[in-house]
Amino acid sequence: MLDIKFIRENRDIVEKAIRDKKTEPIDLDKVIQLYEERKALRTKLDEVNAARNKAAKEQNHADGKRLKEEAGEFEIKLPNLEKELVTLVSKIPNVPSADTPVGDESVNKIIRTWGEPKKFPFEPKAHWDLGKDLDIIDSEKAAEVSGARFAYLKGDLALMQFALIGLAFKTLGDVETLSSIAADAGTSVTITPFVPVVPPVLMRTAVMNRMARLHPMDERYVFEKDDLVLVGSAEHTIGPLHMDEILEEKRLPIRYVGYSTAFRREAGAAGKDTRGILRQHQFEKIELETFVVPEKSMEEQNFIVAIQEHLMQSLKLPYQVVLKSTGDQGAPNHRGIDIETWMPGQNTYRETHTSDLMTSYQSRRLNTRVRRTDGKVENVHMNDATVFAIGRTLIAVMENNQQKDGSIVIPTCLQGYMGKDVIK
């Protein structure tokens, strides 16, 4: 959520953000009017309460009774006015960064690439064929048990999932490795290890709304009886870890790495990516969530992307880093960066990672603030990002490391976790 003062003072910028992100039109005149009304009502309420205190001291019971009734009327009006204002302001998207391309995903900008797509001396298979031939993916039986867009991961592919988890948590907890990544990327962030978290996968709808992730509702699995919703990513329940808190500046940066199952209806993907495990209703992800002072948030995102690249280079998977356009990033995003990994079985790059800089958009909704060393209190800035979307990473490993005989060579960095070097 944007600061109402920023909206009033930078109306042109906000209107452009609404247009560029193609969100629903917002009546900014109404927003400003409601803000002014709320401000005036708060002033009147303060004045009445001051007069009540004076009347009480002077034992003026008649004035005290009258002022109490007047204050009561204001106290009824104020929450309704507040609710109407917050409802409107919460629909306004974050302002994109200056370097964000304006347009739909066709204008996404490739920042850099790493690795060359392998030229196979045979026709490479897609992961769904590899998985079936090696009996490590079973979508047919999962469809009988759970329906479309579910799968069983079996045998060595299940072990590889846990190997990826081990690699991620080891890397993110190693200060020496993180220092090396930061130095290679030319960032000067403060190096602290990421705190491991296994978060809840159910959360209150109101809290997910404060995370600005409840909508679109048709993508969520909602349990109305319990007022709970299944998370679509681990950061949904990691982000509120410091909800309604004031953090001391010396504690920042605070960094978390979380692992969880995630759930999405994929309501808008009918007929799209129906084979294999690329687009599932249930999948596993390792996610980052960080809290930093505002002036460090862009550098923090660059550090996070460097971590993502380090892990992909460890797996020796060719990829491209993409700066997302206004039409391709979410409403809460200030800046979005994707990593797209080469999938030879599909002969294309597919998104495997995202990194979202939210600035203070989420923290203002969550009321997560920092007390600076000079005593000033302001909203922290938040970043979230994918470490591994595990299903998609497994696809990339399978397709890029397949052999003519149908076996799959296990990346060197995972072999110690799996106790073998090939799936066959």
Contacts in CASP RR format, 6 or more apart in sequence:
PFRMAT RR
TARGET T0000
AUTHOR 0000-0000-0000
METHOD contacts of the structure
MODEL  1
MLDIKFIRENRDIVEKAIRDKKTEPIDLDKVIQLYEERKALRTKLDEVNA
ARNKAAKEQNHADGKRLKEEAGEFEIKLPNLEKELVTLVSKIPNVPSADT
PVGDESVNKIIRTWGEPKKFPFEPKAHWDLGKDLDIIDSEKAAEVSGARF
AYLKGDLALMQFALIGLAFKTLGDVETLSSIAADAGTSVTITPFVPVVPP
VLMRTAVMNRMARLHPMDERYVFEKDDLVLVGSAEHTIGPLHMDEILEEK
RLPIRYVGYSTAFRREAGAAGKDTRGILRQHQFEKIELETFVVPEKSMEE
QNFIVAIQEHLMQSLKLPYQVVLKSTGDQGAPNHRGIDIETWMPGQNTYR
ETHTSDLMTSYQSRRLNTRVRRTDGKVENVHMNDATVFAIGRTLIAVMEN
NQQKDGSIVIPTCLQGYMGKDVIK
1 86 0 8 1.000
1 89 0 8 1.000
1 90 0 8 1.000
1 92 0 8 1.000
1 212 0 8 1.000
1 361 0 8 1.000
1 364 0 8 1.000
1 365 0 8 1.000
2 14 0 8 1.000
2 89 0 8 1.000
2 92 0 8 1.000
2 94 0 8 1.000
2 95 0 8 1.000
2 361 0 8 1.000
2 364 0 8 1.000
3 360 0 8 1.000
3 364 0 8 1.000
4 31 0 8 1.000
4 35 0 8 1.000
4 85 0 8 1.000
4 89 0 8 1.000
6 14 0 8 1.000
7 14 0 8 1.000
7 28 0 8 1.000
7 31 0 8 1.000
7 32 0 8 1.000
7 89 0 8 1.000
7 92 0 8 1.000
8 32 0 8 1.000
8 35 0 8 1.000
10 95 0 8 1.000
11 28 0 8 1.000
13 95 0 8 1.000
14 28 0 8 1.000
14 92 0 8 1.000
14 95 0 8 1.000
15 28 0 8 1.000
17 92 0 8 1.000
17 93 0 8 1.000
17 94 0 8 1.000
17 95 0 8 1.000
17 96 0 8 1.000
17 326 0 8 1.000
18 25 0 8 1.000
18 26 0 8 1.000
18 92 0 8 1.000
18 93 0 8 1.000
20 96 0 8 1.000
20 102 0 8 1.000
20 103 0 8 1.000
20 326 0 8 1.000
20 327 0 8 1.000
21 93 0 8 1.000
21 96 0 8 1.000
21 326 0 8 1.000
21 327 0 8 1.000
21 329 0 8 1.000
21 330 0 8 1.000
21 331 0 8 1.000
22 326 0 8 1.000
22 327 0 8 1.000
23 91 0 8 1.000
23 92 0 8 1.000
23 93 0 8 1.000
23 331 0 8 1.000
24 91 0 8 1.000
26 88 0 8 1.000
26 91 0 8 1.000
26 92 0 8 1.000
27 88 0 8 1.000
30 88 0 8 1.000
31 85 0 8 1.000
31 88 0 8 1.000
31 89 0 8 1.000
31 92 0 8 1.000
34 81 0 8 1.000
34 84 0 8 1.000
34 85 0 8 1.000
34 88 0 8 1.000
35 85 0 8 1.000
37 81 0 8 1.000
38 78 0 8 1.000
38 81 0 8 1.000
38 82 0 8 1.000
38 85 0 8 1.000
41 74 0 8 1.000
41 77 0 8 1.000
41 78 0 8 1.000
41 81 0 8 1.000
42 78 0 8 1.000
44 74 0 8 1.000
45 71 0 8 1.000
45 74 0 8 1.000
45 75 0 8 1.000
45 78 0 8 1.000
48 67 0 8 1.000
48 70 0 8 1.000
48 71 0 8 1.000
48 74 0 8 1.000
49 71 0 8 1.000
51 63 0 8 1.000
51 67 0 8 1.000
52 64 0 8 1.000
52 67 0 8 1.000
52 68 0 8 1.000
52 71 0 8 1.000
55 61 0 8 1.000
55 63 0 8 1.000
55 64 0 8 1.000
55 67 0 8 1.000
56 64 0 8 1.000
90 209 0 8 1.000
90 212 0 8 1.000
90 365 0 8 1.000
93 330 0 8 1.000
93 331 0 8 1.000
93 332 0 8 1.000
94 331 0 8 1.000
94 332 0 8 1.000
94 333 0 8 1.000
94 334 0 8 1.000
94 358 0 8 1.000
94 359 0 8 1.000
94 361 0 8 1.000
95 334 0 8 1.000
96 102 0 8 1.000
96 326 0 8 1.000
96 329 0 8 1.000
96 333 0 8 1.000
96 334 0 8 1.000
96 335 0 8 1.000
97 298 0 8 1.000
97 334 0 8 1.000
97 335 0 8 1.000
97 357 0 8 1.000
99 323 0 8 1.000
99 335 0 8 1.000
100 323 0 8 1.000
100 324 0 8 1.000
100 325 0 8 1.000
100 326 0 8 1.000
100 329 0 8 1.000
100 335 0 8 1.000
100 336 0 8 1.000
101 107 0 8 1.000
101 108 0 8 1.000
101 109 0 8 1.000
101 323 0 8 1.000
101 324 0 8 1.000
101 325 0 8 1.000
101 326 0 8 1.000
102 325 0 8 1.000
102 326 0 8 1.000
103 325 0 8 1.000
103 326 0 8 1.000
103 327 0 8 1.000
104 325 0 8 1.000
104 327 0 8 1.000
104 328 0 8 1.000
105 324 0 8 1.000
105 325 0 8 1.000
105 327 0 8 1.000
105 328 0 8 1.000
106 325 0 8 1.000
107 325 0 8 1.000
108 322 0 8 1.000
108 323 0 8 1.000
108 324 0 8 1.000
108 325 0 8 1.000
108 328 0 8 1.000
108 338 0 8 1.000
109 322 0 8 1.000
109 323 0 8 1.000
109 325 0 8 1.000
110 320 0 8 1.000
110 321 0 8 1.000
110 322 0 8 1.000
110 323 0 8 1.000
111 320 0 8 1.000
111 321 0 8 1.000
111 322 0 8 1.000
111 323 0 8 1.000
111 337 0 8 1.000
112 320 0 8 1.000
112 321 0 8 1.000
113 318 0 8 1.000
113 319 0 8 1.000
113 320 0 8 1.000
113 321 0 8 1.000
114 309 0 8 1.000
114 312 0 8 1.000
114 313 0 8 1.000
114 318 0 8 1.000
114 319 0 8 1.000
114 320 0 8 1.000
114 321 0 8 1.000
115 318 0 8 1.000
115 319 0 8 1.000
116 318 0 8 1.000
117 318 0 8 1.000
117 342 0 8 1.000
117 344 0 8 1.000
118 318 0 8 1.000
118 344 0 8 1.000
118 400 0 8 1.000
120 344 0 8 1.000
120 402 0 8 1.000
121 404 0 8 1.000
122 404 0 8 1.000
124 344 0 8 1.000
124 345 0 8 1.000
124 399 0 8 1.000
124 402 0 8 1.000
125 133 0 8 1.000
125 345 0 8 1.000
125 399 0 8 1.000
125 402 0 8 1.000
125 406 0 8 1.000
126 275 0 8 1.000
126 276 0 8 1.000
126 345 0 8 1.000
126 346 0 8 1.000
126 399 0 8 1.000
127 137 0 8 1.000
127 276 0 8 1.000
127 277 0 8 1.000
127 278 0 8 1.000
127 343 0 8 1.000
127 345 0 8 1.000
127 394 0 8 1.000
127 395 0 8 1.000
127 398 0 8 1.000
127 399 0 8 1.000
128 137 0 8 1.000
128 139 0 8 1.000
128 275 0 8 1.000
128 276 0 8 1.000
128 277 0 8 1.000
130 136 0 8 1.000
130 137 0 8 1.000
130 398 0 8 1.000
130 399 0 8 1.000
130 402 0 8 1.000
130 406 0 8 1.000
130 408 0 8 1.000
131 137 0 8 1.000
131 157 0 8 1.000
131 398 0 8 1.000
132 138 0 8 1.000
133 406 0 8 1.000
134 156 0 8 1.000
134 157 0 8 1.000
134 406 0 8 1.000
134 407 0 8 1.000
134 408 0 8 1.000
134 423 0 8 1.000
134 424 0 8 1.000
135 154 0 8 1.000
135 155 0 8 1.000
136 153 0 8 1.000
136 154 0 8 1.000
136 155 0 8 1.000
136 156 0 8 1.000
136 157 0 8 1.000
136 158 0 8 1.000
136 423 0 8 1.000
137 151 0 8 1.000
137 152 0 8 1.000
137 153 0 8 1.000
137 154 0 8 1.000
137 157 0 8 1.000
137 276 0 8 1.000
137 277 0 8 1.000
138 151 0 8 1.000
138 152 0 8 1.000
138 154 0 8 1.000
139 150 0 8 1.000
139 151 0 8 1.000
139 152 0 8 1.000
139 275 0 8 1.000
139 276 0 8 1.000
139 277 0 8 1.000
141 152 0 8 1.000
142 150 0 8 1.000
142 151 0 8 1.000
142 152 0 8 1.000
143 150 0 8 1.000
146 282 0 8 1.000
148 274 0 8 1.000
149 266 0 8 1.000
149 274 0 8 1.000
149 279 0 8 1.000
149 280 0 8 1.000
149 281 0 8 1.000
150 280 0 8 1.000
150 281 0 8 1.000
150 282 0 8 1.000
151 276 0 8 1.000
151 277 0 8 1.000
151 280 0 8 1.000
153 161 0 8 1.000
153 277 0 8 1.000
153 394 0 8 1.000
156 410 0 8 1.000
156 418 0 8 1.000
156 420 0 8 1.000
156 423 0 8 1.000
157 394 0 8 1.000
157 398 0 8 1.000
157 423 0 8 1.000
159 417 0 8 1.000
159 418 0 8 1.000
160 394 0 8 1.000
160 397 0 8 1.000
160 410 0 8 1.000
160 414 0 8 1.000
160 418 0 8 1.000
160 423 0 8 1.000
161 284 0 8 1.000
161 390 0 8 1.000
161 391 0 8 1.000
161 394 0 8 1.000
162 417 0 8 1.000
163 414 0 8 1.000
163 416 0 8 1.000
163 417 0 8 1.000
163 418 0 8 1.000
164 286 0 8 1.000
164 388 0 8 1.000
164 390 0 8 1.000
164 393 0 8 1.000
164 394 0 8 1.000
164 414 0 8 1.000
165 259 0 8 1.000
165 286 0 8 1.000
165 388 0 8 1.000
165 390 0 8 1.000
166 417 0 8 1.000
167 311 0 8 1.000
167 314 0 8 1.000
167 413 0 8 1.000
167 414 0 8 1.000
167 417 0 8 1.000
168 257 0 8 1.000
168 286 0 8 1.000
168 311 0 8 1.000
168 387 0 8 1.000
168 388 0 8 1.000
169 196 0 8 1.000
169 257 0 8 1.000
169 259 0 8 1.000
169 286 0 8 1.000
171 177 0 8 1.000
171 178 0 8 1.000
171 307 0 8 1.000
171 310 0 8 1.000
171 311 0 8 1.000
171 314 0 8 1.000
172 178 0 8 1.000
172 193 0 8 1.000
172 194 0 8 1.000
172 196 0 8 1.000
172 257 0 8 1.000
172 288 0 8 1.000
172 307 0 8 1.000
172 387 0 8 1.000
173 193 0 8 1.000
173 194 0 8 1.000
173 196 0 8 1.000
173 257 0 8 1.000
174 193 0 8 1.000
175 191 0 8 1.000
175 192 0 8 1.000
175 193 0 8 1.000
177 310 0 8 1.000
178 191 0 8 1.000
178 193 0 8 1.000
178 307 0 8 1.000
179 191 0 8 1.000
181 303 0 8 1.000
181 306 0 8 1.000
181 307 0 8 1.000
181 310 0 8 1.000
182 188 0 8 1.000
182 189 0 8 1.000
182 191 0 8 1.000
182 303 0 8 1.000
182 306 0 8 1.000
184 306 0 8 1.000
184 310 0 8 1.000
185 302 0 8 1.000
185 303 0 8 1.000
185 305 0 8 1.000
185 306 0 8 1.000
187 299 0 8 1.000
187 302 0 8 1.000
187 303 0 8 1.000
187 306 0 8 1.000
188 299 0 8 1.000
189 253 0 8 1.000
189 296 0 8 1.000
189 299 0 8 1.000
189 300 0 8 1.000
189 303 0 8 1.000
190 253 0 8 1.000
192 253 0 8 1.000
192 255 0 8 1.000
193 255 0 8 1.000
194 255 0 8 1.000
194 256 0 8 1.000
194 257 0 8 1.000
194 288 0 8 1.000
195 254 0 8 1.000
195 255 0 8 1.000
195 256 0 8 1.000
195 257 0 8 1.000
196 256 0 8 1.000
196 257 0 8 1.000
196 258 0 8 1.000
196 259 0 8 1.000
197 234 0 8 1.000
197 238 0 8 1.000
197 241 0 8 1.000
197 256 0 8 1.000
197 257 0 8 1.000
197 258 0 8 1.000
197 259 0 8 1.000
198 258 0 8 1.000
198 259 0 8 1.000
198 260 0 8 1.000
199 231 0 8 1.000
199 234 0 8 1.000
199 237 0 8 1.000
199 238 0 8 1.000
199 258 0 8 1.000
199 260 0 8 1.000
200 231 0 8 1.000
200 237 0 8 1.000
201 230 0 8 1.000
201 231 0 8 1.000
201 237 0 8 1.000
201 260 0 8 1.000
201 261 0 8 1.000
201 262 0 8 1.000
201 263 0 8 1.000
202 223 0 8 1.000
202 228 0 8 1.000
202 229 0 8 1.000
202 230 0 8 1.000
202 231 0 8 1.000
203 228 0 8 1.000
203 229 0 8 1.000
203 231 0 8 1.000
203 236 0 8 1.000
203 237 0 8 1.000
203 240 0 8 1.000
204 227 0 8 1.000
204 228 0 8 1.000
204 229 0 8 1.000
205 214 0 8 1.000
205 222 0 8 1.000
205 227 0 8 1.000
205 228 0 8 1.000
205 229 0 8 1.000
206 227 0 8 1.000
207 240 0 8 1.000
207 243 0 8 1.000
208 214 0 8 1.000
208 220 0 8 1.000
208 229 0 8 1.000
208 231 0 8 1.000
208 236 0 8 1.000
209 215 0 8 1.000
209 365 0 8 1.000
210 240 0 8 1.000
210 243 0 8 1.000
210 362 0 8 1.000
210 365 0 8 1.000
210 366 0 8 1.000
211 236 0 8 1.000
211 239 0 8 1.000
211 240 0 8 1.000
211 362 0 8 1.000
211 365 0 8 1.000
211 366 0 8 1.000
212 331 0 8 1.000
212 332 0 8 1.000
212 361 0 8 1.000
212 362 0 8 1.000
212 365 0 8 1.000
213 232 0 8 1.000
213 233 0 8 1.000
213 236 0 8 1.000
213 332 0 8 1.000
214 220 0 8 1.000
214 229 0 8 1.000
216 267 0 8 1.000
218 265 0 8 1.000
218 267 0 8 1.000
218 268 0 8 1.000
219 232 0 8 1.000
219 264 0 8 1.000
219 265 0 8 1.000
219 266 0 8 1.000
219 267 0 8 1.000
219 268 0 8 1.000
220 229 0 8 1.000
220 230 0 8 1.000
220 232 0 8 1.000
220 264 0 8 1.000
220 265 0 8 1.000
221 229 0 8 1.000
221 230 0 8 1.000
221 263 0 8 1.000
221 265 0 8 1.000
222 228 0 8 1.000
222 229 0 8 1.000
222 230 0 8 1.000
223 229 0 8 1.000
223 230 0 8 1.000
230 263 0 8 1.000
231 237 0 8 1.000
231 260 0 8 1.000
231 262 0 8 1.000
231 263 0 8 1.000
232 262 0 8 1.000
232 263 0 8 1.000
232 264 0 8 1.000
233 260 0 8 1.000
233 262 0 8 1.000
233 285 0 8 1.000
233 287 0 8 1.000
233 384 0 8 1.000
234 258 0 8 1.000
234 259 0 8 1.000
234 260 0 8 1.000
234 262 0 8 1.000
234 285 0 8 1.000
234 286 0 8 1.000
234 287 0 8 1.000
234 289 0 8 1.000
235 258 0 8 1.000
235 287 0 8 1.000
235 288 0 8 1.000
235 289 0 8 1.000
235 384 0 8 1.000
237 260 0 8 1.000
238 256 0 8 1.000
238 258 0 8 1.000
238 287 0 8 1.000
238 289 0 8 1.000
238 384 0 8 1.000
239 289 0 8 1.000
239 362 0 8 1.000
239 366 0 8 1.000
239 382 0 8 1.000
239 384 0 8 1.000
240 366 0 8 1.000
241 256 0 8 1.000
241 289 0 8 1.000
242 254 0 8 1.000
242 291 0 8 1.000
242 366 0 8 1.000
242 368 0 8 1.000
242 380 0 8 1.000
243 366 0 8 1.000
243 367 0 8 1.000
243 368 0 8 1.000
244 366 0 8 1.000
244 367 0 8 1.000
244 368 0 8 1.000
245 367 0 8 1.000
245 368 0 8 1.000
245 369 0 8 1.000
246 369 0 8 1.000
246 370 0 8 1.000
246 371 0 8 1.000
246 377 0 8 1.000
247 254 0 8 1.000
247 291 0 8 1.000
247 368 0 8 1.000
247 369 0 8 1.000
247 370 0 8 1.000
247 371 0 8 1.000
247 380 0 8 1.000
248 370 0 8 1.000
248 371 0 8 1.000
249 293 0 8 1.000
249 370 0 8 1.000
249 371 0 8 1.000
249 372 0 8 1.000
249 373 0 8 1.000
250 373 0 8 1.000
252 291 0 8 1.000
252 292 0 8 1.000
252 293 0 8 1.000
252 370 0 8 1.000
252 380 0 8 1.000
253 290 0 8 1.000
253 291 0 8 1.000
253 292 0 8 1.000
253 293 0 8 1.000
253 296 0 8 1.000
253 300 0 8 1.000
254 290 0 8 1.000
254 291 0 8 1.000
255 288 0 8 1.000
255 289 0 8 1.000
255 290 0 8 1.000
255 291 0 8 1.000
256 288 0 8 1.000
256 289 0 8 1.000
256 290 0 8 1.000
257 286 0 8 1.000
257 287 0 8 1.000
257 288 0 8 1.000
257 387 0 8 1.000
258 286 0 8 1.000
258 287 0 8 1.000
258 288 0 8 1.000
258 289 0 8 1.000
259 284 0 8 1.000
259 285 0 8 1.000
259 286 0 8 1.000
259 287 0 8 1.000
260 284 0 8 1.000
260 285 0 8 1.000
260 287 0 8 1.000
261 282 0 8 1.000
261 283 0 8 1.000
261 284 0 8 1.000
262 282 0 8 1.000
262 283 0 8 1.000
262 284 0 8 1.000
262 285 0 8 1.000
263 281 0 8 1.000
263 282 0 8 1.000
264 281 0 8 1.000
264 283 0 8 1.000
265 281 0 8 1.000
266 279 0 8 1.000
266 280 0 8 1.000
266 281 0 8 1.000
269 279 0 8 1.000
272 279 0 8 1.000
273 279 0 8 1.000
277 283 0 8 1.000
277 391 0 8 1.000
277 394 0 8 1.000
277 395 0 8 1.000
278 350 0 8 1.000
278 391 0 8 1.000
278 392 0 8 1.000
278 395 0 8 1.000
280 391 0 8 1.000
283 389 0 8 1.000
283 390 0 8 1.000
283 391 0 8 1.000
284 390 0 8 1.000
284 391 0 8 1.000
285 386 0 8 1.000
285 387 0 8 1.000
285 388 0 8 1.000
285 389 0 8 1.000
285 390 0 8 1.000
286 386 0 8 1.000
286 387 0 8 1.000
286 388 0 8 1.000
286 390 0 8 1.000
287 384 0 8 1.000
287 385 0 8 1.000
287 386 0 8 1.000
287 387 0 8 1.000
288 304 0 8 1.000
288 307 0 8 1.000
288 383 0 8 1.000
288 384 0 8 1.000
288 385 0 8 1.000
288 386 0 8 1.000
288 387 0 8 1.000
289 382 0 8 1.000
289 383 0 8 1.000
289 384 0 8 1.000
290 300 0 8 1.000
290 304 0 8 1.000
290 382 0 8 1.000
290 383 0 8 1.000
290 384 0 8 1.000
291 363 0 8 1.000
291 368 0 8 1.000
291 370 0 8 1.000
291 380 0 8 1.000
291 381 0 8 1.000
291 382 0 8 1.000
292 300 0 8 1.000
292 380 0 8 1.000
292 381 0 8 1.000
292 382 0 8 1.000
292 383 0 8 1.000
293 370 0 8 1.000
293 372 0 8 1.000
293 380 0 8 1.000
293 381 0 8 1.000
294 359 0 8 1.000
294 360 0 8 1.000
294 378 0 8 1.000
294 379 0 8 1.000
294 380 0 8 1.000
294 381 0 8 1.000
296 381 0 8 1.000
297 357 0 8 1.000
297 359 0 8 1.000
297 381 0 8 1.000
297 382 0 8 1.000
297 383 0 8 1.000
298 335 0 8 1.000
298 357 0 8 1.000
300 357 0 8 1.000
300 381 0 8 1.000
300 383 0 8 1.000
301 335 0 8 1.000
301 336 0 8 1.000
301 337 0 8 1.000
301 355 0 8 1.000
301 357 0 8 1.000
301 383 0 8 1.000
301 385 0 8 1.000
304 355 0 8 1.000
304 383 0 8 1.000
304 385 0 8 1.000
305 321 0 8 1.000
305 337 0 8 1.000
305 339 0 8 1.000
305 355 0 8 1.000
305 385 0 8 1.000
307 387 0 8 1.000
308 339 0 8 1.000
308 353 0 8 1.000
308 355 0 8 1.000
308 385 0 8 1.000
308 386 0 8 1.000
308 387 0 8 1.000
309 319 0 8 1.000
309 321 0 8 1.000
309 339 0 8 1.000
311 387 0 8 1.000
311 388 0 8 1.000
312 319 0 8 1.000
312 339 0 8 1.000
312 341 0 8 1.000
312 352 0 8 1.000
312 353 0 8 1.000
314 411 0 8 1.000
314 413 0 8 1.000
315 393 0 8 1.000
315 396 0 8 1.000
315 397 0 8 1.000
315 411 0 8 1.000
315 413 0 8 1.000
315 414 0 8 1.000
316 400 0 8 1.000
316 411 0 8 1.000
317 341 0 8 1.000
317 342 0 8 1.000
317 396 0 8 1.000
317 397 0 8 1.000
317 400 0 8 1.000
318 341 0 8 1.000
318 342 0 8 1.000
318 400 0 8 1.000
319 339 0 8 1.000
319 340 0 8 1.000
319 341 0 8 1.000
319 342 0 8 1.000
319 349 0 8 1.000
319 352 0 8 1.000
320 339 0 8 1.000
320 340 0 8 1.000
320 349 0 8 1.000
321 337 0 8 1.000
321 338 0 8 1.000
321 339 0 8 1.000
322 337 0 8 1.000
322 338 0 8 1.000
322 339 0 8 1.000
322 340 0 8 1.000
323 335 0 8 1.000
323 336 0 8 1.000
323 337 0 8 1.000
324 333 0 8 1.000
324 336 0 8 1.000
324 337 0 8 1.000
324 338 0 8 1.000
324 354 0 8 1.000
329 335 0 8 1.000
329 336 0 8 1.000
329 356 0 8 1.000
330 356 0 8 1.000
332 356 0 8 1.000
332 358 0 8 1.000
332 361 0 8 1.000
332 362 0 8 1.000
333 356 0 8 1.000
333 357 0 8 1.000
333 358 0 8 1.000
333 361 0 8 1.000
334 357 0 8 1.000
334 358 0 8 1.000
334 359 0 8 1.000
334 361 0 8 1.000
335 356 0 8 1.000
335 357 0 8 1.000
336 354 0 8 1.000
336 355 0 8 1.000
336 356 0 8 1.000
336 357 0 8 1.000
337 354 0 8 1.000
337 355 0 8 1.000
338 351 0 8 1.000
338 353 0 8 1.000
338 354 0 8 1.000
338 355 0 8 1.000
339 351 0 8 1.000
339 352 0 8 1.000
339 353 0 8 1.000
339 354 0 8 1.000
340 349 0 8 1.000
340 350 0 8 1.000
340 351 0 8 1.000
340 352 0 8 1.000
341 349 0 8 1.000
341 350 0 8 1.000
341 352 0 8 1.000
341 392 0 8 1.000
341 393 0 8 1.000
341 396 0 8 1.000
342 348 0 8 1.000
342 349 0 8 1.000
342 396 0 8 1.000
342 400 0 8 1.000
343 349 0 8 1.000
343 350 0 8 1.000
343 395 0 8 1.000
343 396 0 8 1.000
343 399 0 8 1.000
343 400 0 8 1.000
344 399 0 8 1.000
344 400 0 8 1.000
344 402 0 8 1.000
345 399 0 8 1.000
346 399 0 8 1.000
350 392 0 8 1.000
350 395 0 8 1.000
350 396 0 8 1.000
351 392 0 8 1.000
352 386 0 8 1.000
352 388 0 8 1.000
352 389 0 8 1.000
352 392 0 8 1.000
352 393 0 8 1.000
352 396 0 8 1.000
353 385 0 8 1.000
353 386 0 8 1.000
353 387 0 8 1.000
353 388 0 8 1.000
353 389 0 8 1.000
354 385 0 8 1.000
354 386 0 8 1.000
355 383 0 8 1.000
355 384 0 8 1.000
355 385 0 8 1.000
355 386 0 8 1.000
356 383 0 8 1.000
356 384 0 8 1.000
356 385 0 8 1.000
357 381 0 8 1.000
357 383 0 8 1.000
358 381 0 8 1.000
358 382 0 8 1.000
358 383 0 8 1.000
358 384 0 8 1.000
359 381 0 8 1.000
359 382 0 8 1.000
360 378 0 8 1.000
360 379 0 8 1.000
360 380 0 8 1.000
360 381 0 8 1.000
360 382 0 8 1.000
362 368 0 8 1.000
362 382 0 8 1.000
363 369 0 8 1.000
363 379 0 8 1.000
363 380 0 8 1.000
363 381 0 8 1.000
363 382 0 8 1.000
364 379 0 8 1.000
368 379 0 8 1.000
368 380 0 8 1.000
368 382 0 8 1.000
369 377 0 8 1.000
369 378 0 8 1.000
369 379 0 8 1.000
369 380 0 8 1.000
370 377 0 8 1.000
370 378 0 8 1.000
370 379 0 8 1.000
370 380 0 8 1.000
371 377 0 8 1.000
372 378 0 8 1.000
397 408 0 8 1.000
397 410 0 8 1.000
397 411 0 8 1.000
397 414 0 8 1.000
398 408 0 8 1.000
401 408 0 8 1.000
401 409 0 8 1.000
401 410 0 8 1.000
401 411 0 8 1.000
402 408 0 8 1.000
403 409 0 8 1.000
403 422 0 8 1.000
405 424 0 8 1.000
406 424 0 8 1.000
407 422 0 8 1.000
407 423 0 8 1.000
407 424 0 8 1.000
408 422 0 8 1.000
408 423 0 8 1.000
408 424 0 8 1.000
409 421 0 8 1.000
409 422 0 8 1.000
410 418 0 8 1.000
410 420 0 8 1.000
410 421 0 8 1.000
410 422 0 8 1.000
410 423 0 8 1.000
412 421 0 8 1.000
415 421 0 8 1.000
END
